[in-house]
Amino acid sequence: MKNILISILLFGFCYGLGFVSKSVLVQDAILYVFLIMWITFIPAALAKTEKFYDLAGSLTYIGITSFIYIATYGLTFSPSLLIVFAILIWAIRLGNFLFKRVLKDGQDKRFSEIKIKPSSFFAAWTTQGLWVAICALSAWTAIASQRVELPIVLIGFSIFLLGFVIEVVADKQKTDFRSLAHNQDAFITTGLWSKSRHPNYFGEIVLWIGIALMGAPVLEGIQLVTLISPIFTFVLIYFVSGVRILEDRADTKWGGQTEYESYKASTPIFFPKIFS
């Protein structure tokens, strides 16, 4: 019951936040996001599987962002299309990457206990709805405003590309490292991972800052609240679902080992060191 109540409160908060967009279209989009999550939860709960959890989130980004653009501009071109393109290529890449990974691993350890508890699993799907809606809120608001201009979009898109490349390269370096049999129980310290202990997550934050900047100049008054998007992403990644969990796992697995402790001491946890 507690998890159901939390889920309702999360939805209420997120839907209420949609009003700052001053767009009925964006408000409706947030409602659709949660409906998609809750409907998709049903087969996941019946099968007790998390295998298409991340894929569902990525497809929701793609579907809702495309819906907002088409509902606003139809099939015509506008500078806002670059915002849509940025979200789509990020979502397609990430969804494909995470889906392949969970199929290969056979599970996502985050859900080992959660997926067998319906109310907890439901809260997890609701939280994903919160993630989708808030992360994309500033972008959706800018698209729906019909005021996005090309110069600032190009600047924001350049920052997005920087973050996207960092994330893709970091993920590939770690995947290649893990593909070697003798590295199965080792930790990576080369490439971008010599600059930060979580360079993929750093790239994620940079690309969302770029997306937010694409539409920031057209936001007015209370709409500026939607710029919470990259801040929310940072808080979620750093303190909730990403960095904190992985740091705890790493400390449990390698804590006390000389090489690991040396790596931790010389490598920033998040923001990369520029010079060695």
BANU-377853 format. One record per residue: residue in one letter; residue number from 1; x, y negated, z of N, C-alpha, C in turn. Coordinates in Angstrom, 2 decimals, always signed. Each point is the difference from the previous one (the first is absolute). Layout:
type;seq;n.x;n.y;n.z;ca.x;ca.y;ca.z;c.x;c.y;c.z
a;NUM;X;Y;Z;X;Y;Z;X;Y;Z
...
! end
This chain:
type;seq;n.x;n.y;n.z;ca.x;ca.y;ca.z;c.x;c.y;c.z
m;1;+0.83;+1.21;+0.00;-0.83;-1.21;+0.00;+0.87;-1.26;+0.00
k;2;+1.11;+0.07;+0.74;+0.90;-1.14;+0.09;+0.55;-0.36;-1.39
n;3;+0.41;+1.02;-0.75;+0.56;-0.24;-1.33;-1.04;-0.55;-0.97
i;4;-1.23;+0.45;+0.15;-1.08;-0.51;-0.86;-0.23;-1.47;+0.29
l;5;-0.01;-0.35;+1.28;-0.20;-1.40;+0.40;+1.14;-0.88;-0.53
i;6;+1.23;+0.51;+0.11;+1.16;-0.74;-0.51;-0.14;-0.21;-1.51
s;7;-0.46;+1.03;-0.69;-0.17;-0.09;-1.46;-1.03;-1.06;-0.37
i;8;-1.09;-0.04;+0.75;-1.04;-1.01;-0.25;+0.54;-1.41;+0.24
l;9;+0.79;-0.15;+1.08;+0.58;-1.30;+0.32;+1.00;-0.44;-1.08
l;10;+0.79;+0.96;-0.50;+0.96;-0.31;-1.04;-0.70;-0.45;-1.27
f;11;-1.08;+0.71;-0.35;-0.76;-0.40;-1.18;-0.61;-1.38;+0.19
g;12;-0.59;-0.24;+1.19;-0.61;-1.30;+0.27;+1.00;-1.13;-0.07
f;13;+1.19;+0.22;+0.54;+1.05;-1.02;-0.04;+0.40;-0.28;-1.44
c;14;+0.22;+1.05;-0.76;+0.47;-0.16;-1.37;-1.06;-0.65;-0.89
y;15;-1.24;+0.44;+0.16;-1.09;-0.57;-0.80;-0.20;-1.47;+0.36
g;16;+0.12;-0.30;+1.30;-0.11;-1.39;+0.43;+1.13;-0.85;-0.55
l;17;+1.19;+0.58;-0.06;+1.15;-0.71;-0.56;-0.22;-0.33;-1.47
g;18;-0.80;+0.82;-0.67;-0.29;-0.23;-1.41;-0.71;-1.32;-0.25
f;19;-0.69;-0.53;+1.00;-0.73;-1.25;-0.17;+0.93;-1.19;-0.19
v;20;+1.26;+0.12;+0.47;+0.92;-1.12;-0.17;+0.41;-0.16;-1.46
s;21;-0.27;+1.02;-0.81;+0.32;-0.10;-1.42;-0.95;-0.95;-0.73
k;22;-1.15;-0.28;+0.61;-1.04;-0.82;-0.61;-0.48;+0.60;-1.32
s;23;+0.08;+1.31;-0.09;-0.41;+0.70;-1.22;-0.88;+1.20;+0.36
v;24;-1.22;-0.01;-0.48;-0.90;+1.13;+0.22;+0.58;+1.25;-0.67
l;25;+0.66;-0.20;-1.13;+0.61;+1.11;-0.72;+1.04;+0.71;+0.87
v;26;+0.84;-0.77;+0.67;+1.04;+0.59;+0.86;-0.64;+0.68;+1.21
q;27;-1.02;-0.62;+0.56;-0.71;+0.61;+1.12;-0.58;+1.36;-0.40
d;28;-0.64;+0.04;-1.16;-0.56;+1.26;-0.49;+1.10;+1.03;-0.24
a;29;+1.14;-0.48;-0.51;+1.13;+0.89;-0.28;+0.48;+0.69;+1.28
i;30;+0.06;-0.74;+1.09;+0.41;+0.57;+1.28;-0.97;+1.08;+0.45
l;31;-1.29;-0.25;-0.19;-1.01;+1.00;+0.33;+0.21;+1.26;-0.83
y;32;+0.27;-0.17;-1.28;+0.23;+1.14;-0.90;+1.23;+0.80;+0.43
v;33;+1.03;-0.71;+0.46;+1.22;+0.68;+0.45;-0.32;+0.99;+1.11
f;34;-0.75;-0.47;+1.00;-0.31;+0.87;+1.13;-0.96;+1.13;-0.40
l;35;-0.93;-0.29;-0.88;-0.90;+1.06;-0.47;+0.79;+1.10;-0.71
i;36;+0.98;-0.41;-0.81;+0.85;+0.98;-0.69;+0.77;+0.85;+1.01
m;37;+0.56;-0.64;+1.01;+0.76;+0.73;+1.02;-0.89;+0.98;+0.75
w;38;-1.19;-0.43;+0.38;-0.89;+0.85;+0.79;-0.55;+1.17;-0.82
i;39;-0.29;-0.26;-1.27;-0.49;+1.08;-0.86;+1.11;+1.01;-0.27
t;40;+1.20;-0.49;-0.23;+1.13;+0.88;-0.27;+0.39;+0.80;+1.24
f;41;-0.26;-0.56;+1.16;+0.28;+0.69;+1.26;-0.75;+1.31;+0.11
i;42;-1.21;+0.06;-0.54;-0.85;+1.19;+0.17;+0.65;+1.27;-0.52
p;43;+0.42;+0.05;-1.29;+0.65;+1.24;-0.46;+1.35;+0.24;+0.70
a;44;+0.70;-1.09;+0.36;+1.28;+0.17;+0.70;-0.21;+0.64;+1.36
a;45;-1.05;-0.42;+0.71;-0.30;+0.55;+1.32;-0.47;+1.45;-0.09
l;46;-0.82;+0.29;-1.02;-0.49;+1.37;-0.17;+1.15;+0.96;-0.30
a;47;+0.95;-0.47;-0.79;+1.15;+0.84;-0.37;+1.15;-0.12;+0.99
k;48;-0.15;-0.95;+0.95;+1.07;-0.28;+0.97;+1.34;-0.24;-0.71
t;49;-0.05;-0.86;-0.99;+1.20;-0.30;-0.77;+0.25;-1.50;-0.10
e;50;+1.27;-0.34;+0.01;+0.43;-1.39;-0.16;+0.68;-0.21;-1.33
k;51;-0.02;+1.02;-0.86;+0.82;-0.02;-1.21;-0.37;-1.10;-0.98
f;52;-1.25;-0.44;+0.00;-0.36;-1.08;-0.93;-0.32;-1.31;+0.72
y;53;+0.46;-0.11;+1.25;-0.22;-1.21;+0.79;+0.66;-1.22;-0.65
d;54;+1.31;+0.08;-0.22;+0.73;-1.13;-0.59;-0.43;-0.26;-1.44
l;55;-0.30;+1.07;-0.73;-0.45;-0.15;-1.38;-1.32;-0.77;-0.05
a;56;-0.89;+0.29;+0.95;-1.29;-0.70;+0.05;+0.20;-1.48;+0.26
g;57;+0.96;-0.34;+0.87;+0.28;-1.40;+0.27;+0.51;-0.73;-1.23
s;58;+0.92;+0.64;-0.71;+0.57;-0.61;-1.21;-1.05;-0.20;-1.08
l;59;-0.84;+1.02;-0.20;-1.06;-0.10;-1.02;-1.02;-1.09;+0.37
t;60;-0.20;-0.20;+1.29;-0.92;-1.05;+0.44;+0.57;-1.38;-0.31
y;61;+1.29;-0.19;+0.23;+0.66;-1.25;-0.40;-0.23;-0.25;-1.49
i;62;+0.24;+1.02;-0.80;-0.11;-0.13;-1.45;-1.44;-0.33;-0.41
g;63;-0.95;+0.77;+0.52;-1.39;-0.17;-0.38;-0.59;-1.33;+0.43
i;64;+0.21;-0.39;+1.25;-0.61;-1.23;+0.53;+0.65;-1.24;-0.60
t;65;+1.33;+0.01;-0.16;+0.67;-1.15;-0.60;-0.46;-0.20;-1.45
s;66;-0.12;+1.10;-0.74;-0.48;-0.07;-1.39;-1.44;-0.49;-0.04
f;67;-0.81;+0.47;+0.94;-1.41;-0.41;+0.08;-0.12;-1.51;+0.21
i;68;+0.79;-0.54;+0.93;-0.06;-1.44;+0.29;+0.41;-0.81;-1.22
y;69;+1.05;+0.44;-0.68;+0.45;-0.75;-1.18;-1.05;+0.02;-1.10
i;70;-0.52;+1.18;-0.31;-0.99;+0.12;-1.08;-1.29;-0.75;+0.34
a;71;-0.40;+0.06;+1.27;-1.21;-0.71;+0.41;+0.19;-1.51;-0.08
t;72;+1.25;-0.45;+0.09;+0.31;-1.44;-0.04;+0.28;-0.49;-1.41
y;73;+0.79;+0.74;-0.74;+0.46;-0.46;-1.32;-0.50;+0.84;-1.18
g;74;-0.64;+1.13;+0.31;-0.36;+0.90;-1.09;+1.25;+0.65;-0.55
l;75;+0.09;+0.15;-1.29;+1.17;+0.61;-0.63;+0.92;-1.03;-0.64
t;76;-0.09;-1.24;+0.46;+0.83;-1.07;-0.55;+1.29;-0.14;+0.80
f;77;+1.00;-0.67;-0.60;+1.28;-0.20;+0.68;-0.05;-1.23;+0.90
s;78;+0.69;+0.09;+1.13;+0.22;-1.16;+0.87;+1.29;+0.26;+0.77
p;79;+0.60;-1.03;+0.59;+1.22;+0.21;+0.79;-0.21;+1.00;+1.15
s;80;-1.23;+0.11;+0.47;-0.30;+0.94;+1.09;+0.29;+1.44;-0.38
l;81;+0.08;+0.25;-1.31;+0.26;+1.36;-0.46;+1.37;+0.50;+0.48
l;82;+0.93;-0.92;+0.21;+1.31;+0.39;+0.51;-0.10;+0.50;+1.44
i;83;-0.90;-0.59;+0.78;-0.23;+0.47;+1.36;-0.56;+1.42;-0.04
v;84;-0.98;+0.20;-0.89;-0.60;+1.33;-0.16;+1.06;+1.00;-0.43
f;85;+0.82;-0.38;-0.96;+1.05;+0.88;-0.52;+0.97;+0.40;+1.11
a;86;+0.38;-0.96;+0.83;+0.93;+0.28;+1.10;-0.58;+1.04;+0.95
i;87;-1.25;-0.20;+0.41;-0.63;+0.94;+0.93;-0.16;+1.37;-0.64
l;88;-0.35;+0.02;-1.28;-0.23;+1.28;-0.67;+1.28;+0.82;-0.15
i;89;+1.10;-0.64;-0.43;+1.22;+0.79;-0.18;+0.55;+0.46;+1.34
w;90;-0.18;-0.83;+1.03;+0.42;+0.42;+1.34;-0.83;+1.18;+0.47
a;91;-1.33;-0.10;-0.13;-0.89;+1.05;+0.49;+0.17;+1.31;-0.77
i;92;+0.17;-0.10;-1.31;+0.19;+1.21;-0.82;+1.30;+0.70;+0.40
r;93;+1.07;-0.78;+0.15;+1.29;+0.59;+0.36;-0.03;+0.62;+1.39
l;94;-0.53;-0.75;+0.97;-0.02;+0.48;+1.38;-0.93;+1.20;+0.16
g;95;-1.19;-0.09;-0.61;-0.95;+1.10;+0.11;+0.57;+1.28;-0.58
n;96;+0.64;-0.10;-1.14;+0.61;+1.17;-0.65;+1.14;+0.56;+0.85
f;97;+0.83;-0.89;+0.53;+1.13;+0.41;+0.82;-0.45;+0.74;+1.27
l;98;-0.97;-0.58;+0.71;-0.46;+0.60;+1.26;-0.78;+1.28;-0.23
f;99;-0.78;+0.04;-1.09;-0.78;+1.21;-0.29;+0.92;+1.17;-0.34
k;100;+1.01;-0.26;-0.81;+0.97;+1.05;-0.34;+0.74;+0.47;+1.24
r;101;+0.33;-0.93;+0.88;+0.75;+0.35;+1.20;-0.81;+0.89;+0.93
v;102;-1.28;-0.34;+0.21;-0.81;+0.80;+0.91;-0.29;+1.38;-0.59
l;103;-0.11;+0.08;-1.32;-0.19;+1.31;-0.63;+1.25;+0.86;+0.15
k;104;+1.16;-0.64;-0.13;+1.26;+0.73;+0.14;+0.22;+0.45;+1.43
d;105;-0.25;-0.90;+0.95;+0.22;+0.33;+1.41;-1.10;+0.88;+0.57
g;106;-1.18;-0.06;-0.62;-1.12;+0.81;+0.48;-0.82;-0.67;+1.09
q;107;+0.50;-1.12;+0.52;-0.71;-0.71;+1.05;+0.60;-1.38;+0.21
d;108;-0.76;-0.83;+0.70;+0.49;-1.30;+0.46;-0.03;+0.09;+1.53
k;109;+1.16;-0.01;+0.62;+0.09;+0.25;+1.44;-0.79;-1.00;+0.84
r;110;-0.31;-1.16;-0.58;-0.79;-0.99;+0.74;-1.38;+0.54;+0.36
f;111;-0.47;+0.98;-0.80;-1.38;+0.47;+0.15;-0.10;+1.40;+0.62
s;112;+1.11;+0.53;+0.49;+0.01;+1.36;+0.53;-1.09;+0.25;+1.04
e;113;-0.18;-0.95;+0.90;-1.02;+0.15;+1.04;-1.28;-0.75;-0.35
i;114;+0.14;-1.12;-0.68;-1.15;-0.85;-0.32;-1.03;+0.69;-0.88
k;115;+0.46;+0.74;-1.01;-0.92;+0.56;-1.00;-0.94;+1.07;+0.55
i;116;+0.32;+0.55;+1.17;-0.88;+1.02;+0.58;-0.99;-0.61;+0.99
k;117;+0.07;-1.32;+0.17;-0.92;-0.72;+0.87;-0.80;-0.98;-0.85
p;118;-1.24;+0.34;-0.37;-0.78;-0.81;-0.94;-0.05;-1.50;+0.33
s;119;-0.21;-0.35;+1.26;-0.12;-1.43;+0.33;+1.34;-0.72;-0.18
s;120;+1.09;+0.66;+0.35;+1.33;-0.60;-0.17;+0.34;-0.12;-1.48
f;121;-0.37;+1.02;-0.77;+0.26;+0.01;-1.43;-0.81;-1.10;-0.68
f;122;-1.25;-0.18;+0.46;-0.84;-1.06;-0.54;+0.61;-1.37;+0.28
a;123;+0.56;-0.17;+1.19;+0.65;-1.27;+0.35;+1.21;-0.26;-0.89
a;124;+0.71;+1.08;-0.37;+1.16;-0.15;-0.88;-0.43;-0.47;-1.38
w;125;-1.10;+0.53;-0.52;-0.50;-0.43;-1.30;-0.52;-1.43;+0.07
t;126;-0.61;-0.36;+1.13;-0.47;-1.38;+0.17;+1.19;-0.96;+0.06
t;127;+1.06;+0.43;+0.67;+1.21;-0.83;+0.08;+0.60;-0.21;-1.38
q;128;-0.09;+1.02;-0.86;+0.50;-0.18;-1.36;-0.84;-1.03;-0.75
g;129;-1.31;-0.02;+0.28;-0.85;-1.03;-0.60;+0.43;-1.39;+0.45
l;130;+0.35;-0.11;+1.28;+0.50;-1.27;+0.55;+1.28;-0.40;-0.71
w;131;+0.90;+0.96;-0.20;+1.27;-0.24;-0.68;-0.22;-0.51;-1.42
v;132;-0.85;+0.64;-0.75;-0.27;-0.40;-1.38;-0.57;-1.42;-0.04
a;133;-1.04;-0.21;+0.78;-0.73;-1.27;-0.05;+0.85;-1.20;+0.44
i;134;+0.70;+0.14;+1.12;+0.76;-1.15;+0.51;+1.26;-0.25;-0.84
c;135;+0.69;+1.06;-0.41;+1.22;-0.21;-0.80;-0.30;-0.71;-1.31
a;136;-1.14;+0.32;-0.59;-0.33;-0.57;-1.32;-0.89;-1.24;+0.10
l;137;-0.36;-0.40;+1.21;-0.97;-1.08;+0.18;+0.40;-1.31;-0.66
s;138;+1.25;-0.43;+0.18;+0.41;-1.28;-0.59;+0.02;+0.09;-1.52
a;139;+0.42;+1.15;-0.53;+0.02;+0.18;-1.45;-1.41;+0.00;-0.57
w;140;-0.90;+0.71;+0.64;-1.40;+0.04;-0.47;-0.64;-1.37;+0.05
t;141;+0.28;-0.75;+1.07;-0.56;-1.35;+0.15;+0.50;-0.91;-1.11
a;142;+1.29;+0.10;-0.30;+0.58;-0.83;-1.07;-0.60;+0.35;-1.36
i;143;-0.15;+1.29;-0.27;-0.57;+0.44;-1.28;-1.43;-0.52;-0.15
a;144;-0.79;+0.16;+1.05;-1.40;-0.41;-0.04;-0.17;-1.51;-0.09
s;145;+1.03;-0.77;+0.38;-0.10;-1.46;-0.02;+0.00;-0.58;-1.41
q;146;+0.56;+0.77;-0.95;+0.11;-0.44;-1.40;+0.87;-1.24;-0.16
r;147;+0.95;-0.22;+0.95;+0.83;-1.21;-0.07;+1.49;+0.32;-0.07
v;148;+0.34;+1.26;-0.13;+1.41;+0.38;+0.00;+0.71;-0.58;-1.23
e;149;+1.20;-0.55;+0.23;+0.77;-0.62;-1.08;+1.28;+0.79;-0.26
l;150;+0.46;-0.04;-1.23;+1.08;+0.86;-0.45;+1.36;-0.26;+0.67
p;151;+0.48;-1.27;+0.14;+1.35;-0.20;+0.53;+0.24;+0.68;+1.35
i;152;-0.89;-0.22;+0.98;+0.20;+0.58;+1.33;-0.19;+1.51;-0.04
v;153;-0.86;+0.49;-0.90;-0.19;+1.44;-0.13;+1.30;+0.66;-0.44
l;154;+0.71;-0.63;-0.90;+1.26;+0.55;-0.49;+1.06;+0.06;+1.10
i;155;+0.00;-1.02;+0.86;+0.94;-0.01;+1.13;-0.32;+1.14;+0.96
g;156;-1.30;+0.10;+0.35;-0.42;+1.07;+0.90;+0.24;+1.37;-0.60
f;157;-0.22;+0.13;-1.31;+0.18;+1.29;-0.66;+1.48;+0.40;+0.01
s;158;+0.88;-0.96;-0.10;+1.44;+0.28;+0.05;+0.38;+0.56;+1.37
i;159;-0.57;-0.58;+1.05;+0.26;+0.50;+1.36;-0.60;+1.40;+0.16
f;160;-1.19;+0.19;-0.56;-0.62;+1.32;+0.02;+0.91;+1.04;-0.65
l;161;+0.55;-0.34;-1.17;+0.86;+0.93;-0.72;+1.25;+0.35;+0.81
l;162;+0.55;-0.98;+0.70;+1.17;+0.25;+0.84;-0.34;+1.04;+1.08
g;163;-1.11;-0.23;+0.70;-0.41;+0.94;+1.04;-0.34;+1.38;-0.55
f;164;-0.65;+0.01;-1.16;-0.40;+1.26;-0.64;+1.23;+0.82;-0.36
v;165;+1.00;-0.65;-0.58;+1.23;+0.70;-0.39;+0.72;+0.55;+1.24
i;166;+0.07;-0.80;+1.05;+0.64;+0.46;+1.24;-0.70;+1.25;+0.53
e;167;-1.33;-0.04;+0.02;-0.76;+1.14;+0.52;+0.19;+1.25;-0.85
v;168;-0.09;-0.16;-1.32;+0.13;+1.14;-0.91;+1.40;+0.61;+0.09
v;169;+1.02;-0.84;-0.01;+1.38;+0.49;+0.06;+0.26;+0.71;+1.33
a;170;-0.47;-0.60;+1.10;+0.20;+0.61;+1.32;-0.68;+1.36;+0.09
d;171;-1.22;+0.09;-0.49;-0.72;+1.28;+0.02;+0.71;+1.05;-0.84
k;172;+0.50;-0.41;-1.17;+0.70;+0.95;-0.88;+1.30;+0.47;+0.64
q;173;+0.73;-0.92;+0.61;+1.25;+0.39;+0.65;-0.24;+1.02;+1.10
k;174;-1.06;-0.20;+0.77;-0.29;+0.93;+1.09;-0.50;+1.34;-0.54
t;175;-0.83;-0.05;-1.06;-0.49;+1.24;-0.60;+1.15;+0.82;-0.57
d;176;+0.91;-0.67;-0.70;+1.16;+0.70;-0.57;+0.87;+0.58;+1.11
f;177;+0.16;-0.74;+1.09;+0.79;+0.46;+1.13;-0.61;+1.25;+0.61
r;178;-1.32;-0.02;+0.19;-0.71;+1.13;+0.60;-0.05;+1.22;-0.92
s;179;+0.18;-0.21;-1.29;-0.09;+1.11;-0.95;+1.19;+0.95;+0.10
l;180;+1.07;-0.46;+0.63;+1.18;+0.84;+0.18;-0.16;+0.85;+1.26
a;181;+0.22;+1.30;-0.15;-0.25;+0.94;+1.09;+0.75;-0.36;+1.28
h;182;+1.25;-0.45;-0.13;+0.80;-0.28;+1.20;-0.41;-1.30;+0.70
n;183;-0.94;-0.75;-0.62;-0.47;-1.25;+0.62;-1.37;+0.12;+0.66
q;184;-0.56;+1.21;+0.04;-1.35;+0.19;+0.51;-0.15;-0.48;+1.45
d;185;+1.04;+0.17;+0.79;-0.06;-0.41;+1.41;+0.95;-1.15;+0.29
a;186;+0.33;-0.76;-1.06;+0.91;-1.14;+0.18;-0.75;-1.30;-0.23
f;187;+0.61;-1.12;+0.34;-0.61;-1.31;-0.22;+0.83;-0.76;-1.02
i;188;-0.66;-0.79;-0.83;+0.68;-0.71;-1.09;+0.62;-1.29;+0.50
t;189;+1.24;-0.24;-0.45;+0.71;-1.23;+0.41;+0.63;-0.70;-1.20
t;190;-0.38;+0.41;-1.20;+0.61;-0.56;-1.21;-0.99;-0.87;-0.77
g;191;+0.51;-0.72;-1.02;-0.84;-0.84;-0.83;-0.66;-1.10;+0.82
l;192;-1.25;-0.27;-0.28;-0.72;-1.03;+0.74;-0.15;+0.36;+1.47
w;193;+0.11;+1.28;+0.30;-0.14;+0.47;+1.39;+1.23;-0.31;+0.83
s;194;+1.05;-0.51;-0.65;+1.17;-0.47;+0.76;-0.18;-1.46;+0.40
k;195;-1.00;-0.64;-0.59;-0.29;-1.40;+0.29;-1.14;-0.18;+1.00
s;196;-0.89;+0.97;+0.03;-1.16;-0.04;+0.90;-0.42;+1.43;+0.28
r;197;-0.52;+0.25;+1.21;-0.46;+1.35;+0.32;-1.36;+0.30;-0.63
h;198;-0.65;-1.06;-0.48;-1.31;+0.18;-0.66;-0.14;-0.96;-1.19
p;199;+0.86;+0.12;-1.01;-0.04;-0.93;-1.13;-1.27;+0.11;-0.84
n;200;-0.61;+1.18;-0.03;-1.24;+0.15;-0.76;-1.11;-0.85;+0.61
y;201;-0.07;-0.03;+1.31;-1.02;-0.81;+0.67;+0.30;-1.49;-0.15
f;202;+1.28;-0.35;+0.01;+0.37;-1.40;-0.24;-0.48;-0.43;-1.38
g;203;+0.21;+0.86;-1.00;-0.47;-0.29;-1.35;-1.51;-0.17;-0.05
e;204;-0.70;+0.81;+0.80;-1.45;-0.09;+0.05;-0.46;-1.38;+0.48
i;205;+0.66;-0.50;+1.03;-0.36;-1.32;+0.54;+0.30;-1.09;-1.03
v;206;+1.15;+0.09;-0.65;+0.38;-1.02;-0.99;-1.02;-0.03;-1.14
l;207;-0.41;+1.15;-0.49;-0.92;-0.01;-1.13;-1.38;-0.56;+0.38
w;208;-0.44;+0.25;+1.24;-1.29;-0.56;+0.42;+0.09;-1.50;+0.25
i;209;+1.17;-0.48;+0.40;+0.20;-1.44;+0.10;-0.11;-0.62;-1.38
g;210;+0.60;+0.67;-0.99;-0.09;-0.48;-1.38;-1.44;-0.05;-0.50
i;211;-0.77;+1.04;+0.30;-1.41;+0.03;-0.42;-0.78;-1.12;+0.66
a;212;+0.25;-0.23;+1.29;-0.71;-1.07;+0.71;+0.36;-1.37;-0.58
l;213;+1.27;-0.18;-0.34;+0.45;-1.29;-0.54;-0.62;-0.30;-1.36
m;214;-0.33;+1.02;-0.78;-0.59;-0.22;-1.32;-1.28;-0.82;+0.08
g;215;-0.76;+0.23;+1.05;-1.28;-0.69;+0.09;-0.08;-1.04;+1.10
a;216;+1.08;-0.13;+0.80;-0.02;-0.90;+1.16;-0.37;-1.44;-0.33
p;217;+0.51;-0.60;-1.10;-0.29;-1.42;-0.27;-1.48;-0.31;-0.24
v;218;-0.80;+0.99;-0.37;-1.40;-0.29;-0.30;-0.90;+0.19;+1.22
l;219;+0.58;+0.47;+1.09;-0.80;+0.21;+1.21;-0.19;-1.33;+0.72
e;220;-1.21;-0.21;+0.48;-0.35;-1.27;+0.64;-0.68;+0.23;+1.34
g;221;+0.28;-0.89;+0.95;-0.69;+0.04;+1.28;+0.10;+1.35;+0.67
i;222;-1.16;+0.55;+0.37;-0.05;+1.26;+0.74;+0.52;+1.17;-0.83
q;223;+0.05;-0.16;-1.31;+0.53;+1.07;-0.86;+1.47;+0.30;+0.31
l;224;+0.70;-0.97;+0.56;+1.40;+0.19;+0.34;+0.19;+1.13;+1.01
v;225;-1.06;+0.32;+0.73;+0.06;+1.10;+0.97;+0.29;+1.32;-0.71
t;226;-0.38;+0.10;-1.27;+0.24;+1.25;-0.73;+1.48;+0.29;-0.19
l;227;+0.86;-1.01;+0.21;+1.43;+0.21;-0.11;+0.53;+0.86;+1.14
i;228;-0.89;+0.47;+0.85;+0.35;+0.98;+1.02;+0.44;+1.31;-0.63
s;229;-0.31;+0.18;-1.29;+0.27;+1.26;-0.69;+1.43;+0.51;+0.18
p;230;+1.05;-0.74;-0.39;+1.35;+0.53;+0.18;+0.41;+0.13;+1.46
i;231;-0.55;-0.85;+0.85;+0.30;+0.08;+1.44;-0.58;+1.30;+0.56
f;232;-1.24;+0.30;-0.38;-0.65;+1.23;+0.42;+0.79;+1.22;-0.47
t;233;+0.48;-0.06;-1.25;+0.77;+1.10;-0.56;+1.27;+0.23;+0.82
f;234;+0.68;-1.08;+0.36;+1.22;+0.12;+0.80;-0.30;+0.62;+1.36
v;235;-1.01;-0.50;+0.67;-0.36;+0.52;+1.33;-0.35;+1.49;-0.09
l;236;-0.78;+0.37;-1.02;-0.41;+1.39;-0.17;+1.21;+0.90;-0.25
i;237;+0.87;-0.43;-0.90;+1.17;+0.82;-0.36;+1.03;+0.05;+1.12
y;238;+0.24;-1.12;+0.63;+1.08;-0.08;+0.99;-0.40;+0.57;+1.36
f;239;-1.22;-0.30;+0.43;-0.38;+0.36;+1.37;-0.97;+1.18;+0.11
v;240;-0.65;+0.38;-1.10;-1.06;+1.01;+0.11;+0.33;+1.29;-0.74
s;241;-0.04;-0.04;-1.34;+0.00;+1.25;-0.75;+1.32;+0.41;-0.65
g;242;+0.96;-0.90;-0.06;+1.21;+0.31;-0.75;+1.26;+0.05;+0.83
v;243;+0.63;-1.15;+0.19;+1.30;-0.09;+0.64;+0.01;+0.63;+1.39
r;244;-0.96;-0.34;+0.82;-0.02;+0.49;+1.38;-0.03;+1.52;+0.06
i;245;-0.88;+0.61;-0.80;-0.14;+1.46;+0.00;+1.28;+0.67;-0.48
l;246;+0.56;-0.52;-1.11;+1.20;+0.61;-0.57;+1.21;-0.18;+0.92
e;247;+0.09;-1.14;+0.67;+1.10;-0.21;+0.94;-0.09;+0.98;+1.17
d;248;-1.21;+0.23;+0.51;-0.20;+0.95;+1.10;+0.39;+1.41;-0.44
r;249;-0.41;+0.38;-1.21;+0.33;+1.34;-0.51;+1.50;+0.16;-0.17
a;250;+0.64;-1.04;-0.54;+1.45;+0.06;-0.23;+0.75;+0.09;+1.32
d;251;-0.44;-0.77;+1.00;+0.66;+0.03;+1.31;-0.15;+1.38;+0.64
t;252;-1.17;+0.60;-0.18;-0.24;+1.33;+0.56;+0.88;+1.05;-0.68
k;253;+0.17;-0.14;-1.32;+0.73;+0.99;-0.78;+1.51;-0.16;+0.07
w;254;+0.47;-1.26;-0.08;+1.45;-0.22;-0.09;+0.58;-0.82;+1.15
g;255;-0.85;-0.46;+0.89;+0.46;-0.83;+1.11;+1.14;+0.65;+0.77
g;256;+1.04;-0.78;+0.29;+1.14;+0.54;+0.75;+1.14;+0.44;-0.89
q;257;-0.30;+0.26;-1.29;+1.06;+0.39;-0.92;+0.84;-1.23;-0.35
t;258;+1.31;+0.15;+0.02;+0.92;-1.12;-0.21;-0.25;-0.72;-1.32
e;259;-0.15;+0.76;-1.09;-0.19;-0.61;-1.31;-1.31;-0.78;-0.08
y;260;-1.04;+0.57;+0.61;-1.31;-0.67;-0.03;+0.03;-1.28;+0.84
e;261;+0.56;+0.08;+1.17;+0.06;-1.17;+0.88;+0.84;-1.11;-0.63
s;262;+1.06;+0.40;-0.73;+0.84;-0.98;-0.69;-0.78;-0.66;-1.14
y;263;-0.78;+0.81;-0.71;-0.84;-0.53;-1.08;-1.00;-1.00;+0.54
k;264;-0.65;+0.33;+1.11;-0.98;-0.90;+0.61;+0.65;-1.31;+0.44
a;265;+1.19;+0.11;+0.55;+0.68;-1.18;+0.52;+0.46;-0.94;-1.10
s;266;+0.30;+0.54;-1.18;+0.56;-0.81;-1.08;-1.00;-0.38;-1.09
t;267;-1.21;+0.58;+0.05;-0.98;-0.23;-1.06;-1.29;-0.59;+0.57
p;268;-0.42;-1.16;-0.49;-1.24;-0.62;+0.50;-1.20;+0.93;-0.18
i;269;-0.94;-0.09;+0.91;-1.17;+0.86;-0.06;-0.91;-0.34;-1.18
f;270;-0.05;-1.27;-0.41;-0.95;-0.40;-1.04;+0.59;-0.95;-1.02
f;271;+0.30;-1.24;+0.41;+0.52;-0.99;-0.93;+1.44;+0.36;-0.39
p;272;+0.25;+0.19;-1.28;+1.31;+0.49;-0.45;+1.14;-0.96;+0.32
k;273;+1.15;+0.58;+0.26;+1.22;-0.83;+0.14;+0.50;-0.26;-1.42
i;274;+0.34;-1.22;-0.29;+0.44;-0.40;-1.35;+1.43;+0.42;-0.25
f;275;+0.84;-0.19;+1.03;+1.41;+0.32;-0.15;+0.35;+1.18;+0.91
s;276;+0.90;+0.84;-0.46;+0.41;+1.17;+0.78;+0.87;-0.44;+1.16
! end
